[in-house]
Amino acid sequence: MVDATARYIGRGEANKVTITARGVMVRGDAPSYVRVMRRSSRAGFTLIEMMIVVSLMAIVGAMALPRLRISAFQADAGMRSLEATLQQAQRGAIVHQTDVMVSFDTAGKRVRVVFDANGNRSYDVGEEIHWHPLEDGVRFATPPAGVQTAGGASVVGNAVVVRDNYPTVFYHRDGALSSEVELFIRSARPDVRDFRALHVRQSTGRVQIYQYTGSAWQAAGL
């Protein structure tokens, strides 16, 4: 070990340096450049150690992020999907000039769309029917409060009717809806902030979307 040190600092000064398990021990009469080497040996974390710490922090953060956000993303996707289903039903009523019945299977987590060709406001064999499941991880649920209604259920409206045990509304040929209606969904996560709402105007059929902050509803600009 002394020879190795001597090659680095000079054989003439090797006897003034002792290498121990604690590091390099330098005598007081050693040259200044040797004493500087001793001070520099007290440096903190090395670059490699810092890189390892940063890498571990990045891995932990990447593992935690999905748990924190995936349920909110699912709720947002479910809201957008349900909005698209309602808009397609409204468009179908206008294009085909027939009433379109929209029923909400809250237990089955899906939406039924029926083109009511004979106008009797019921599904009959032979009529065009489509089923639209909610997004994975999303379900209908009773909210803490309504947006512009009293709430109290996952489907609420002033003229919602029941067809085949499903709460139901109808889009008319001019795009208007048979009832003002609010729909509420949420993710499987037990967090009220994952509630999403869709309010549909009766006169225009226009859909407005909302998200729950934990204490109130706010318009969602997603």
Secondary structure by P-SEA (a helix, b strand, c coil): caaaaaaacccccccccccccccccccccccaaaaaaaaaaaccccaaaaaaaaaaaaaaaaaaaaaacaaaaaaaaaaaaaaaaaaaaaaaaaaacbbbbbbbcccccbbbbbcccccccccccccbbbbbbccccbbbbbccccccccccccccccccccccccccccccccccccccbbbbbbccccccccbbbbbbbccccbbbbbbbcccccccccc
